[in-house]
Amino acid sequence: MRSVLSVSLSEEIAAQLERYAKATGRNKSDIVKESISLYLWEERFRKSRRGLGLKAKHAGLVTEEDVLKGIS
C-alpha cells in the first residue's frame, strides 16, 4: 500500500530539486523518497550509536584502548 504526502518547499529548494532531477534524469518523487529513506536510516544509526556509547561508558569503555583491552 502506498501513502501520498504533500510537502511545501521553499522556492530555492524546489528549484534545486528541479535542477538536480533534470541533471540526473530522475523524477523528483524518487529523489525525495530516497532522501527520506536515507535520513531515517541515518537517524536509526545515530540512535543506536548513542545507545551503545552510553552502554560502553557504563561498562568503563571510554577510549579505543579500553575497547581493545575489553575484546582482547
DAKADA-V329712 format. One record per residue. N is the residue number from 1. RES is the residue in one letter. PHI is phi in whole degrees, 0 to 359 (NA if undefined). PSI is psi in whole degrees, -180 to 180 (NA if undefined). NEAR is the number of other C-alpha atoms within 8 Angstrom. Layout:
N	RES	PHI	PSI	NEAR
N	RES	PHI	PSI	NEAR
//
This chain:
1	M	NA	142	2
2	R	250	155	3
3	S	235	140	4
4	V	260	135	4
5	L	233	131	4
6	S	258	130	4
7	V	232	135	4
8	S	265	129	4
9	L	242	149	7
10	S	296	159	6
11	E	301	-38	6
12	E	294	-47	7
13	I	295	-40	8
14	A	299	-41	9
15	A	293	-41	8
16	Q	297	-43	8
17	L	297	-44	9
18	E	299	-46	9
19	R	298	-43	8
20	Y	295	-43	8
21	A	299	-44	12
22	K	294	-42	9
23	A	294	-32	6
24	T	259	-7	6
25	G	71	23	6
26	R	250	161	8
27	N	270	154	8
28	K	299	-37	9
29	S	299	-44	6
30	D	295	-38	8
31	I	296	-44	10
32	V	293	-42	8
33	K	299	-45	8
34	E	296	-40	8
35	S	296	-44	8
36	I	295	-43	8
37	S	300	-46	8
38	L	296	-42	8
39	Y	300	-46	8
40	L	295	-38	8
41	W	297	-44	8
42	E	296	-37	8
43	E	295	-42	8
44	R	298	-41	8
45	F	297	-47	8
46	R	298	-41	8
47	K	297	-45	8
48	S	298	-43	8
49	R	297	-42	8
50	R	298	-44	8
51	G	297	-43	8
52	L	292	-35	8
53	G	298	-43	8
54	L	295	-42	8
55	K	297	-41	8
56	A	297	-43	10
57	K	297	-42	9
58	H	295	-28	7
59	A	273	0	6
60	G	86	13	7
61	L	262	98	11
62	V	251	-37	8
63	T	249	168	6
64	E	298	-36	7
65	E	299	-42	6
66	D	300	-42	10
67	V	295	-46	10
68	L	298	-40	8
69	K	296	-39	7
70	G	293	-30	7
71	I	260	-4	5
72	S	278	NA	4
//
